[in-house]
């Protein structure tokens, strides 16, 4: 019996083996090819102990349905995106549960040009086929599978975003979280003059040190302590499938994703004045203010990689960022990437002759952000009611419903949106002083939680 709840907004994901099984992934491989057609597809996998068997099951299903499969093996989600786009394939699938604990697994899927399948387009149709037992009959002749390598080309591609020779010999602490960054990061950082301390680089899907989710503070304890002990210039950490990257400055302070978006926007606008930058509705005013300072065009967008990637294509945006550590690049086939930002931040530090903490100082002195604060709700009807209540309560500001409810005022703003996967309301709020931020944060939370 297949649990329909494993079909999420952006992927298929759940507990292995109670929710995610080899039989489901065989059916998923068949449905994937049935939906996109009998073309050429990349299949890749992360380091979880269940990933080899699930990948084999997906490949078997894709072959049964007549697809041609290129098996790129154990790599990150970024490399799957690159393989699909660079090799002009018809789509791809990465077996991964991203930042979730080791007893989870799942699958991220894309069509041609690495454009994501989602609950609105692709995953919905595959779910219906699988649950109804309505996958079209397979062709008489199965497809074929071929083993391929992508890493050498991928490394050169990522390094093309920076001038290797300009990067200074910084003291850098890296935390791969026992994930696939432990395979990719050495190939990049061995080319740079930086001194590196490497934590959790042994790829291990049981996550013996900590979960590969740097957004959770306890998972950053090792890298934070090492940055401080080593007097390092910067700490860089990745999630399990290495498509997201997170930064810690030389004092051990974690850096919000919207501030990194602002710095990367600055890096692009220094060389491409007037370029378009996409940012999500949760982001700090720092992003649009930096873009304005460098005469760029800042466009706000709803949360989610499918929406960001579509908007970037429509507006030919050079870069896009989300506060959760996803960063998107036009010259990376509009896909997100966890290694390009790491190198670009080092490049920006080198070119400006400033530490990361100094680069961030003007932002930290002006913008005070709450971080994302989650509140459980009993059901989606209550969530909808709270969003309408907030829209009415703050009607005196600039209110818009692009993704949940947002309200903007001269000295503060907020966004409250429903989670795509859980009965949660998520608050992101910013004030132009600590006092404003804290007072307004508590005020909005009291409405949500009343």
C-alpha positions, 0 to 999 in steps of 0.5 A: 500500500503506497502512502500518498503523503510521500508526494510533496510539493517539490519531491517525493520523500518519507521514512524508509522502509515504511513509506519509501520502498523499492517497489514505490521507486520502481513505480516512480521510475516507470511513471517518470518516463511515462510522464516525460516520454521515452527519452534520455535521463540522468539518475543519481543518488546521495550517500544514504544507506537506502539510496543504492537499492532505491536508485536501482529500483528507479532505474529498473522502472525507467528501463521497463518503461522504455527510457534510456538511463545514464547512471552518474552514481553517487553525486550531489543534486547539483551534479544531477542538474548539471548533467541534465542541462550540460548533456542535453538530456530529457530529465533527471532524478536524484535519490535523496532526502536532502537535509532529513535524518538518515532514516528518510529518503526520497527523490528530486526530479527535473525535466529538460534543462533541469527545470523541476517537476513539482506538485503543480506540474509532474509530481501530481500526474505521477502520483495519480498514475501510481495510486490509480495503477494507471501507468501506461503499459510498457513497450515491448523493448526495454530501455538501456542503461549506461554508466557516466561520469560528470565530476571533472566537467562539473568542477571546471564549470563551478570554478568558471564563476571565479578567478582562481588566481585572485582568491587569497589564502584564507583560513577556511573551515568546511563541514560536509555533514557526512554528505556528498559535499565530502566528495565534491568540496575537495575537488574544488578547494584543492585548487585554491590557496586556502588553508582548510580544516575539513569536518565530516568529510567521510561520506556516511549516510548514517550521519555519525557526527550530526545531521546534515542540516546546518539550519539547525543550531546543534548541527553547527556546533562543531564548525562554530567551535572550530572556526573560533578555535582556529581563528578562521576567516570563514566557515562553510557548511552544506546539507546532505545532498549539497545543493544548499550552503551556509556560512559562519563568519570569523567570530562564529556567528551564523549568517542569514541566507538573505544577507548572503543573497545581498552579498552575492547580488553585489558580487554580480552587480559589480561586474554586470551593472543593471542586472536583474536579481530575484529574491523571495518574499521572506527576504530582508530589505537588505537585498533590494537596497543593495540591488538599488545601490548598484543600479540593478533590478530587484524582483520579489517572488514567491517561495519555492525553487520551481517558481524562482527558476521560472521567474529567472527565465522569464526576466533573464535574471542573473541571480536569485536567492532564497533565505533557506540557503538556495542560490540560483544562477543564470549561467548554471542553467538557472539551477541552484548550486551549493558550491558556486556561492562558497567560491563567490563569497571567497572571491568577493572577500578577496576583491574587496580586501575585507573579512566576511564579518566586515562585509556584513557589518553594514547590514547587521547595523541596519537590518534586524531579522527574526529568522523563520519562526514556525507555529503549529496549527490544527488544520489549514482552515485555521491557517487560512483564517489567521492569514486573513486576520493578519491582512485585515489587522495590518491593512494600514501598510502595503499588504499583498498576498503573493505567498501567504500574507506580507505587509510592509511599513517604513521601519518593518515588514513581515511575511506569514505563509503556510508550509507546503508540507506541514500544518505550520504557519511560518513567520519572517519579520524584519525591523530597522532596529532591534527594539522594533523587530522584537516588539513587532515579532511578538505582536504578530506571533500573539495574533497567530497564536491567539 
